[in-house]
C-alpha cells in the first residue's frame, strides 16, 4: 500500500449541541450594517462568535485594543503571534466612536498581550476607558485584561479608571497551564484577580475552557481557587480548535456536565456562573453587573 492510498483519519464530528444558529433580527442587521460601513473592529465579528446575534440584540459588543499581534503564543488562541506593530494612539477615540455609532449599552474591551512594552499596554488601556467614558457616559464597561506579568503598577492603571467589571481569564486548570498558556502562570493569574478584589474592584470575573484533557476534580479545584480570591463571576465553555496548528480538542463536554459545573459554582458562592458549550468570556456580560 502506497502512502497515496493510506486511509486518512477523519476529525471527530462536533456533537449536535455545538450547532450554531445564524444570527438574525433587526438589531443584529442594523449593527452588522454599521460595522461593515464604517469598518469597525469587534471581536464578535473577527472571532466569529457563536453568540454575536444574541449579544448584539442586547446592546453588548466586544472590542480588542493594542493591535492584532500578540507577544505570547498560547496553544489555544487564534490571534497571530509575533512582533506587534507600533501603537496607534488614536485607538482610544476610535473605539469610543465605534461604541457610539453602534449605540452599545455595555462594552467589553480586551487586548492582545504586549510584553514588548514597558507598561505592557496598561496606559493605552486606561486611555481607552477614559475615551469611552467621555464619549459614552451611559455605557457600562468590562475590561478583560492580560496579566501584565503581575506588575501592580500596571494593574493599578486599570483600577484607577474603575470599570464596572474587571476580568482576567484563567483559561484552564493548573496542570495544563504550561501547555495551554505557555508564558502565563496559574498562580500569577490568581494573584492578579486577588489584587483586583483587594483594591476595591466591585465585580471580578474569569473564564475557563473545557475539552483540553482536564479532569473533573481539576475543574472543581480551579473553581474553588477562584472563589478563594473573592471572584464574583465565572464563565465555562467548550474549547474549539482554531486551526490544525493549535491544540486538539480532547473531549466534547456534555450539556449535563456543564450543568453540573454550574451547580457546583453556584454552591461555592459565585454571583453568576455561565456554563455551557457555546459560552465565551463575554457571554451575557451585561448581566454580570448585578
Residue, then its C-alpha position, 0 to 999 in steps of 0.5 A: x500500500x502506497x502512502x497515496x492510498x493510506x486511509x486518512x483519519x477523519x476529525x471527530x464530528x462536533x456533537x449536535x449541541x455545538x450547532x450554531x444558529x445564524x444570527x438574525x433580527x433587526x438589531x443584529x442587521x442594523x449593527x452588522x450594517x454599521x460595522x461593515x460601513x464604517x469598518x469597525x473592529x469587534x471581536x464578535x465579528x473577527x472571532x466569529x462568535x457563536x453568540x454575536x446575534x444574541x449579544x448584539x440584540x442586547x446592546x453588548x459588543x466586544x472590542x480588542x485594543x493594542x493591535x492584532x499581534x500578540x507577544x505570547x503564543x498560547x496553544x489555544x488562541x487564534x490571534x497571530x503571534x509575533x512582533x506587534x506593530x507600533x501603537x496607534x494612539x488614536x485607538x482610544x477615540x476610535x473605539x469610543x466612536x465605534x461604541x457610539x455609532x453602534x449605540x452599545x449599552x455595555x462594552x467589553x474591551x480586551x487586548x492582545x498581550x504586549x510584553x514588548x512594552x514597558x507598561x505592557x499596554x496598561x496606559x493605552x488601556x486606561x486611555x481607552x476607558x477614559x475615551x469611552x467614558x467621555x464619549x459614552x457616559x451611559x455605557x457600562x464597561x468590562x475590561x478583560x485584561x492580560x496579566x501584565x506579568x503581575x506588575x501592580x503598577x500596571x494593574x493599578x492603571x486599570x483600577x484607577x479608571x474603575x470599570x464596572x467589571x474587571x476580568x482576567x481569564x484563567x483559561x484552564x486548570x493548573x496542570x495544563x497551564x504550561x501547555x495551554x498558556x505557555x508564558x502565563x502562570x496559574x498562580x500569577x493569574x490568581x494573584x492578579x484577580x486577588x489584587x483586583x478584589x483587594x483594591x476595591x474592584x466591585x465585580x471580578x470575573x474569569x473564564x475557563x475552557x473545557x475539552x483540553x484533557x482536564x479532569x473533573x476534580x481539576x475543574x472543581x479545584x480551579x473553581x474553588x481557587x477562584x472563589x478563594x480570591x473573592x471572584x464574583x463571576x465565572x464563565x465555562x465553555x467548550x474549547x474549539x480548535x482554531x486551526x490544525x496548528x493549535x491544540x486538539x480538542x480532547x473531549x466534547x463536554x456534555x450539556x449535563x456536565x456543564x450543568x453540573x459545573x454550574x451547580x457546583x459554582x453556584x454552591x461555592x458562592x459565585x454571583x453568576x456562573x455561565x456554563x455551557x458549550x457555546x459560552x465565551x468570556x463575554x457571554x451575557x456580560x451585561x448581566x454580570x453587573x448585578 
